[in-house]
Amino acid sequence: MSNDDAPERVRRIATLLEDMYGAPPVRREDPLDALVATVLSQNTSDVNSGRAFRSLKERFASWDDVRTADVREVADAIRSGGLADIKAARIQRILDRLHRERGYVSLDFLAHLNVRTARDYLMSLDGVGPKTCACTLLFGCGMPVFPVDTHVLRVARRLGLISSRCGAEGAHEVMGSLVPSDLVYSLHVNMIAHGRRRCRPQKPRCDGCLLARECTLGKENLPE
Ligand code: SF4
């Protein structure tokens, strides 16, 4: 894909995905909820991390209660999300830092920063990488920062938006520069929907996929 074609192609792909899955309603979360939920989603399925997040919110009345609890109690609450001991300690370190620096436990101040400053701050937190950072900014702050999860990475590679050798970190950079701000939310949500429902890791359902003509694998799988 030449750089000249890229914006037009990304827009075409976003439109075709909306034809398949609709324009997703914009969902906003508390930024700290979004951050913790994404930390919990590391190395596990959405079902397991969702269960762990709900359990954490039910067990503790506030994020400050999570911060001051015994780390074993936090780990118990998120056991269903896997790597519970590591994630519990990571979450407490983040909450501790917020409390130490600001005197309260919240990420609401991010909304008053520009995207670059907000990103730099989140990336400086222990255990926060590009995906967690981007999810927090997109879902928690409404900033147009494109997160790349495992579904987005696979679909983007198959569509040739990124190279097949590009890893998750590089993919954040490439997609961040490719996707116009007004398409970030829809394209991210619909690429995940596409990766779950049709463009699955094994045996993608290329027959009937509206993206087939945009896709290397799809063209191979299409009848002549
Ligand atoms: S044509 Fe197949 S591989 Fe390409 S995006 Fe569609 S489902 Fe995925």
Boltz pocket constraint, residues with backbone or C-beta under 6 A from the ligand:
constraints:
  - pocket:
      binder: B
      contacts: [[A, 155], [A, 158], [A, 159], [A, 198], [A, 199], [A, 200], [A, 204], [A, 205], [A, 206], [A, 207], [A, 209], [A, 210], [A, 211], [A, 212], [A, 213], [A, 215], [A, 216], [A, 217], [A, 218], [A, 219]]
      max_distance: 6.0
